[in-house]
Amino acid sequence: MNRTETIATLAIILFVAFVLGWFAHWLVHRFARVAQSEMGELDKMAQALHEAEESRDQAVAYFQQREAEMTNQHNQTEAELRAAMDGLRDARQEAEELRAYVERVNQG
């Protein structure tokens, strides 16, 4: 086989490889092509997903706000409870002092 025949054979082989590759590409895209109705369905699904994500974000924001309010209310209630307990402790101490005073006055 001389040089010209080798070049021609190689060119034919490369051309056949190109044609086979192009045909394979065409087949893949022919069978994997998305129909227009499917595109519409995909658009609807994307819109629904977007709306669901927005709803989720709003719900998360609402619950974070509500949690902050409840935490604040809890802290205020605990502060009021501590104040009431301190007042009750002081009242009990004062009542004990008054009882002791009354007993001392009655005894002597």
VENJOKA-V440140 format. One record per residue. N is the residue number from 1. RES is the residue in one letter. OMEGA is omega in whole degrees, -180 to 180 (999 if undefined). Layout:
# VENJOKA-V440140
<<N & RES & OMEGA> <N & RES & OMEGA>>
This chain:
# VENJOKA-V440140
<<1 & M & -178> <2 & N & -174> <3 & R & -179> <4 & T & 179> <5 & E & 179> <6 & T & 179> <7 & I & 180> <8 & A & 179> <9 & T & 179> <10 & L & 178> <11 & A & 179> <12 & I & 180> <13 & I & 179> <14 & L & 178> <15 & F & 179> <16 & V & 178> <17 & A & 178> <18 & F & -179> <19 & V & 178> <20 & L & 178> <21 & G & 179> <22 & W & 180> <23 & F & 178> <24 & A & 177> <25 & H & 180> <26 & W & 179> <27 & L & -179> <28 & V & -179> <29 & H & 178> <30 & R & -178> <31 & F & -179> <32 & A & -178> <33 & R & 180> <34 & V & -180> <35 & A & -179> <36 & Q & 178> <37 & S & 177> <38 & E & 177> <39 & M & 177> <40 & G & 178> <41 & E & 177> <42 & L & 177> <43 & D & 178> <44 & K & 179> <45 & M & 179> <46 & A & 179> <47 & Q & 179> <48 & A & 178> <49 & L & 179> <50 & H & 179> <51 & E & 178> <52 & A & 178> <53 & E & 178> <54 & E & 178> <55 & S & 178> <56 & R & 179> <57 & D & 178> <58 & Q & 180> <59 & A & 179> <60 & V & 179> <61 & A & 180> <62 & Y & -178> <63 & F & 176> <64 & Q & 178> <65 & Q & -180> <66 & R & 178> <67 & E & 178> <68 & A & 179> <69 & E & -179> <70 & M & 177> <71 & T & 179> <72 & N & 179> <73 & Q & 178> <74 & H & 180> <75 & N & 178> <76 & Q & 179> <77 & T & 177> <78 & E & 178> <79 & A & 178> <80 & E & 178> <81 & L & 178> <82 & R & 179> <83 & A & 179> <84 & A & 179> <85 & M & 177> <86 & D & 178> <87 & G & 178> <88 & L & 178> <89 & R & 179> <90 & D & 180> <91 & A & 177> <92 & R & 179> <93 & Q & 179> <94 & E & 178> <95 & A & 177> <96 & E & 179> <97 & E & 179> <98 & L & 177> <99 & R & 179> <100 & A & 179> <101 & Y & -180> <102 & V & 179> <103 & E & 178> <104 & R & -179> <105 & V & -179> <106 & N & -179> <107 & Q & -170> <108 & G & 999>>
